[in-house]
């Protein structure tokens, strides 16, 4: 089955895919499981924490013009003419 799918993809397209992994099938009972899931508020909190961690980690690598307060140290431009 996988070989049939791959034969439908063109070579140039496959050349652009850097990562190839095999993913096992998920049993139907796992897809239809009615166990309680996380609520949106819990997921939102976890996402916000991850964003904060990434922002704090990557801030030193950002160019100065992308820093939130980059222009605060400069006086406003003068209007001429």
C-alpha positions as CSV (number, residue, x, y, z in Angstrom):
1,X,0.0,0.0,0.0
2,X,2.8,2.4,0.9
3,X,4.6,1.7,-2.4
4,X,1.4,2.5,-4.3
5,X,1.1,5.8,-2.5
6,X,4.7,6.7,-3.1
7,X,4.4,5.9,-6.8
8,X,1.8,8.7,-7.1
9,X,4.2,11.3,-5.7
10,X,6.6,12.8,-8.2
11,X,10.4,12.6,-7.7
12,X,10.9,16.4,-7.4
13,X,8.3,16.5,-4.7
14,X,9.9,13.7,-2.8
15,X,13.3,15.4,-3.1
16,X,11.9,18.3,-1.1
17,X,10.9,16.1,1.9
18,X,13.7,15.9,4.4
19,X,12.1,13.7,7.0
20,X,10.5,10.3,6.3
21,X,8.9,8.4,9.1
22,X,6.6,5.4,9.3
23,X,3.6,5.9,11.5
24,X,1.7,2.8,12.7
25,X,-2.0,2.6,12.3
26,X,-4.1,3.7,15.3
27,X,-6.7,1.1,16.4
28,X,-10.3,2.1,15.8
29,X,-11.1,1.7,19.5
30,X,-8.4,4.3,20.4
31,X,-10.0,6.8,18.0
32,X,-13.5,6.3,19.4
33,X,-12.5,6.3,23.0
34,X,-14.9,8.5,25.0
35,X,-12.6,9.1,28.0
36,X,-12.5,12.7,29.3
37,X,-10.1,14.9,27.4
38,X,-8.3,18.0,28.6
39,X,-10.4,21.1,28.7
40,X,-9.5,24.2,26.5
41,X,-8.4,26.3,29.5
42,X,-5.8,23.7,30.5
43,X,-4.4,23.4,27.0
44,X,-4.4,27.2,26.6
45,X,-2.4,27.5,29.8
46,X,0.2,25.0,28.6
47,X,0.5,26.7,25.2
48,X,1.0,30.1,26.8
49,X,3.7,28.7,29.1
50,X,5.5,27.2,26.1
51,X,5.3,30.5,24.2
52,X,6.7,32.4,27.2
53,X,9.6,29.9,27.5
54,X,10.3,30.2,23.8
55,X,10.1,34.0,23.8
56,X,12.5,34.3,26.8
57,X,14.9,31.8,25.2
58,X,14.9,33.4,21.8
59,X,14.8,37.1,22.7
60,X,18.6,37.5,22.9
61,X,18.9,36.1,19.3
62,X,16.4,38.6,17.8
63,X,17.9,41.6,15.9
64,X,17.6,44.9,17.7
65,X,14.9,46.3,15.3
66,X,12.6,43.4,16.3
67,X,13.0,43.9,20.1
68,X,9.8,45.4,21.6
69,X,11.5,48.5,23.0
70,X,14.2,48.9,20.4
71,X,13.1,52.5,19.5
72,X,12.7,53.7,23.1
73,X,16.4,54.8,23.3
74,X,16.2,57.0,20.3
75,X,14.6,60.5,20.3
76,X,11.7,61.1,17.9
77,X,12.5,62.2,14.4
78,X,12.3,65.9,13.7
79,X,9.8,67.1,11.1
80,X,11.5,69.3,8.4
81,X,10.1,71.5,5.7
